[in-house]
Amino acid sequence: MNLAAGGLKIIHTDISFRAERIVTKYGEWEQSPEERLKDKDKRRAAYHRFYTNMKWGHAQNYHLTLNSGVLGIDQCVEIISERF
């Protein structure tokens, strides 16, 4: 797979797992973690749409998707490392 052209797009999870992670890993408490994530996601979607002309989050725009909330981050890393 040629990753240089568009990059590898793969990992997702639900907002509750992401919110818990930013609090435990990064200590984010300025606003509710869910609000912060929704704001960041909105910005990411606009950035992605501007530079790719594709809608962010649509499965057809990704090479592979792994749910890090189910598999865990270490397992996702292992799967990606083995495959690519």
Contact map, one row per residue, 1 for C-alpha under 8 A:
111000000000000000000000000000000000000000000000000000000000000000000000000000000000
111110000000000000000000000000000000000000000000000000000000000000000000000000000000
111111110000000000000000000000000000000000000000000000000000000000000000000000000000
011111100000000000000000000000000000000000000000000000000000000000000000000000000000
011111100000000000000000000000000000000000000000000000000000000000000000000000000000
001111110000000000000000000000000000000000000000000000000000000000000000000000000000
001111111000000000000000000000000000000000000000000000000000000000000000000000000000
001001111100000000000000000000000000000000000000000000000000011000000000000000000000
000000111110000000000000000000000000000000000000000000000000111110000000000000000000
000000011111000000000000000000000000000000000000000000000000011111000000000000000000
000000001111100000000000000000000000000000000000000000000000000111110000000100000000
000000000111110000000000000000000000000000000000000000000000000011111000000000000000
000000000011111011000000000000000000000000000000000000000000000001111100000000000000
000000000001111111000000000000000000000000000000000000000000000000001000000000000000
000000000000111111100000000000000100100000000000000000000000000000000000000000000000
000000000000011111110000000000000100000000000000000000000000000000000000000000000000
000000000000111111111000000000000000000000000000000000000000000000001000000000000000
000000000000111111111100000000000000100000000000000000000000000000000000000000000000
000000000000001111111110000000001100100000000000000000000000000000000000000000000000
000000000000000111111111000000001000000000000000000000000000000000000000000000000000
000000000000000011111111110000000000000000000000000000000000000000000000000000000000
000000000000000001111111111100001000000000000000000000000000000000000000000000000000
000000000000000000111111111110001000000000000000000000000000000000000000000000000000
000000000000000000011111111100000000000000000000000000000000000000000000000000000000
000000000000000000001111111000000000000000000000000000000000000000000000000000000000
000000000000000000001111111100000000000000000000000000000000000000000000000000000000
000000000000000000000111111110000000000000000000000000000000000000000000000000000000
000000000000000000000111011111101000000000000000000000000000000000000000000000000000
000000000000000000000010001111111000000000000000000000000000000000000000000000000000
000000000000000000000000000111110000000000000000000000000000000000000000000000000000
000000000000000000000000000111111011000000000000000000000000000000000000000000000000
000000000000000000000000000011111111000000000000000000000000000000000000000000000000
000000000000000000110110000110111111100000000000000000000000000000000000000000000000
000000000000001100100000000000011111110000000000000000000000000000000000000000000000
000000000000000000000000000000111111111000000000000000000000000000000000000000000000
000000000000000000000000000000111111111100000000000000000000000000000000000000000000
000000000000001001100000000000001111111110000000000000000000000000000000000000000000
000000000000000000000000000000000111111111000000000000000000000000000000000000000000
000000000000000000000000000000000011111111100000000000000000000000000000000000000000
000000000000000000000000000000000001111111110000000000000000000000000000000000000000
000000000000000000000000000000000000111111111000000000000000000000000000000000000000
000000000000000000000000000000000000011111111100000000000000000000000000000000000000
000000000000000000000000000000000000001111111110000000000000000000000000000000000000
000000000000000000000000000000000000000111111111000000010000000000000000000000000000
000000000000000000000000000000000000000011111111100000111000000000000000000000000000
000000000000000000000000000000000000000001111111110000000000000000000000000000000000
000000000000000000000000000000000000000000111111111000000000000000000000000000000000
000000000000000000000000000000000000000000011111111111110000000000000000000000000000
000000000000000000000000000000000000000000001111111111110000000000000000000000000000
000000000000000000000000000000000000000000000111111110000000000000000000000000000000
000000000000000000000000000000000000000000000011111110000000000000000000000000000000
000000000000000000000000000000000000000000000001111111000000000000000000000000000000
000000000000000000000000000000000000000000000001111111100000000000000000000000000000
000000000000000000000000000000000000000000000001100111110000100000000000000000000000
000000000000000000000000000000000000000000001001100011111100000000000000000000000000
000000000000000000000000000000000000000000011001100001111100100000000000000000000000
000000000000000000000000000000000000000000001000000000111110100000000000000000000000
000000000000000000000000000000000000000000000000000000111111110000000000000000000000
000000000000000000000000000000000000000000000000000000001111110010000000000000000000
000000000000000000000000000000000000000000000000000000000111111000000000000000000000
000000001000000000000000000000000000000000000000000001011111111000000000000000000000
000000011100000000000000000000000000000000000000000000000111111110000000000000000000
000000011100000000000000000000000000000000000000000000000001111110000000000000000000
000000001110000000000000000000000000000000000000000000000000011111000000000000000000
000000001111000000000000000000000000000000000000000000000010011111100000000000000000
000000000111100000000000000000000000000000000000000000000000000111110010000100000000
000000000011100000000000000000000000000000000000000000000000000011111111000100000000
000000000011100000000000000000000000000000000000000000000000000001111111101100000000
000000000001110010000000000000000000000000000000000000000000000000111111100000000000
000000000000100000000000000000000000000000000000000000000000000000111111000000000000
000000000000000000000000000000000000000000000000000000000000000001111111111100000000
000000000000000000000000000000000000000000000000000000000000000000111111111100000000
000000000000000000000000000000000000000000000000000000000000000000011011111110000000
000000000000000000000000000000000000000000000000000000000000000000000011111111000000
000000000000000000000000000000000000000000000000000000000000000000010011111111100000
000000000010000000000000000000000000000000000000000000000000000001110011111111110000
000000000000000000000000000000000000000000000000000000000000000000000000111111111000
000000000000000000000000000000000000000000000000000000000000000000000000011111111100
000000000000000000000000000000000000000000000000000000000000000000000000001111111110
000000000000000000000000000000000000000000000000000000000000000000000000000111111111
000000000000000000000000000000000000000000000000000000000000000000000000000011111111
000000000000000000000000000000000000000000000000000000000000000000000000000001111111
000000000000000000000000000000000000000000000000000000000000000000000000000000111111
000000000000000000000000000000000000000000000000000000000000000000000000000000011111
